[in-house]
Amino acid sequence: MKKNILKSKAWIVFTAFLLTLHAGCTQYLEVEPLTKVSGDQLLTSEKGILTLLAELYNAMPVEDFNYHPGVGTATDAQGYGGFYIRGIGQGAHFATTDMYTGDAIRSDGSDPIGQPDNNYFEYAYARLRDLNLFLTGIEKARDEQVLTEATFTRLQGEAYFIRAYLYFGLTKSYGGVPILEKPLDNDYTPGTESAALYIPRSTEKDTWDFILGDCDKAIASLPETLADGKYRAGKWAAYALKSRVALYAASVAKFWNSAPLIGEAATLGYVGVSSSEANRYYLECINACKAIIDNSGYTLYMPNPANREEAAANYQNLFLTANNEIIFGKAFLDGSLVSNQGHSYDAFYSPAQNHPGFLRHGRFSVTLDIVDVYEDYTDNGSGASAKIITREDGNEDFYYANPNNIQLTVPFKKYDDLYEPFAGKDVRLLSSVIVPGAMYKDVKIIMQGGLVRKNGDVVAYAVGSEEGLDGKMYYTYGAASPAGYSGFDNLGGGMENSNFSCTGFSIRKYLAENKNVVVTGSTAVSTTTWIDFRLAEIYLNYAEAAVESGQGDATLAGSYINQLRKRAGHTDEIPLTVQTVMKERRVELAFEGRRYDDMLRRREYHTFFNVGRRHALVPLVDLREGTPKYIFVRVNQFHDEQAGGRQFNPINYYKAIPSTETNRLTQNPGH
């Protein structure tokens, strides 16, 4: 391995790391006040060991509110935007994995597409050293009777869980990597060079198998029930991780030939997995899911709504309340009270008309592409998506480069208000996305991009106004001042001024609509728990593995996706097909970070982003009638159109391994 990793400074931890765990877990968090303490000292008491464990949990690459695919996970420094960035310092790094997919875009349009380098490789190996030192240290603590056998077993299981999670982050980014099961400190002598330090890459297959093996070790050691909440891993969290890992590995094997790579790393198996391994991994996923579903006691949150209104409220509350669907989560404290321990989701993503007070907001723009995937309530047994209706002729596949270029001879469907086109859509859309005209915290959110003047001229993406035939004044953005609207203003205005949706939609899922969040001195004041694993994902993992491999119970798999639909207010049952499963996965798990991995593991990135453009829906108020109506224009999203489309190179299914000239590792193809 790279020597500057192995020569890292003495293992030092700070008690602040504890605070990323749930404040209610008092037994876990009751440690002595510490400022800066060595690892050896902490290993002499159980409370000190728990402090070290908290640091390891904090090192997990959970793709939560504080994760940015361009710079990595929560580590050392808080970047401007509330996202923790190792070694980057201050910078405007507010983005989520969804903004690297077809489902969303940062409102200033500045994030690229694909898998950017993020320094995770070196960070992960530094943390893996810590993890292996911890495993060695707790064995010594057990032998010296600092820990009971039962406590040791649980801590060891948690360490295996965290190690599997760290290697999962590495493998899905880099392919096969060097596997270290012990610290290499004894293999290094200052001033000398030891061949033992240069651990070669394992094949991608062997790395996946190692991760699954660590999951099995965790499963064998961890308790089934947790007295201290969902913020420490138990047996079912380990099974959930195994299910996610196995599904990823199976997909790489099955879809490798959709975007094969050539070069030394591919020839040696460091990237890629034989298709013959796919069904083995799918079966591992199926069995892990089944263990959770049959034995864990976790249940869907509010699975039997009385009506759609109740279904909508239930689905939104799922992400804002503690409930028995959550298998494993990550909690946060108010960052205005404890530095860097909250997150900034509400500060940066609340709509412009109802933001909590920070100068940057409205930064999460949901695309028309994902909105069109949701169904209506026709419930005819097909499970087919229902695109937003904008035209009378049914041609919903035509997108304008700019709404100013529309032809008014086109038979646009006319609506009485902004919200009308969305009223009958799947409640998971309306609970996850703020659509034009929707209410958010008792404010009607105005998303309007222009107007049609009485003489037929179109004015869009620019400030303007005109009196209608009804004698009222109308404005291009729907109100006279920015305080009265939330969409389309300052397109192309850069990062500082992009406080408005650039697609006509904004995020709702995870926003704390049930709380009065106010930014006071720190943007990181949000405390909503990030749900890392929930039962719905396990249902969908089982269904996908079953339908892709022909293994498992197809009847059960079909029932799992239909239970999710029933929870959303649907009354029909749809068939189990790859298409229905992946559609349900996309809408049920939208904006939870899963779409990013799904596009990578199923090798869909290079087809979606082949000079591709994401899309927006631009409402225009039409003043040519006595009572103005609204028309909705499908357009290429502004920033993607300006860029001439977005391109993903298949070599970016794997990131470049850093410093290969010193660590002697074989580089990935094309880098």
Buried (B, 14 or more C-beta within 10 A) or exposed (E): BBBEBBEEEEBEBBBBBBBBBBBEBEEBBEBEEBEEBEBEEBBBBBBBBBBBBBBBBBBBBBBBBBBBBBBBBBBEBBBBBBBBBBEBEEBBBBBBBBBBBBBBBBBBBBBBBBBBBBBBBBBBBBBBBBBBBBBBBBEEBBEEEBBEEEBBBBBBBBBBBBBBBBBBBBBBBBBBBBBBEEBBEEBBEEEEEEEEBBBBBBBBBBBBBBBBEBBBBBBEBBBEEBEBBBBBBBBBBBBBBBBBBBBBBBBBBBBBEEBEBEBEBBEBBBBBBEEEBBBBBBBBBBBBBBBBBEEBEBEBBBBEBEEBEBBBBBBBBBBBEEBBBBBBBBBBBBBBEBEBBBBBBBBBBBBBBBBBEBEBBBBBBBBBBBBBBBBBBEBEEEBBBBBBBBBEEEEBEEBBEBBBEBEEEBEBBBBEEBBBBBEEBBBBBBBBBBBBBBEBBEEBBBBBBBBBBBEEEBBBBEEBEBEBEEEEEBBBBBBEEBEBBBBBBBBEEEBEBBBBBBBBBBBBBBBBBEBEBEBEEBBBBBBBBBBBBBBBBBBBBBBBBBBBBEBBEBEBBBBBBBBBBBBBBBEBBBEBEEEBBBBBBBBBBBBBBBBBBBBBBBBBBBBBBEEBBBBBBBBBBBBBEEEBBBBBBBBBBBBBBEBEBBBBBBBBBBBBBBEBEEBBBBBBBBB
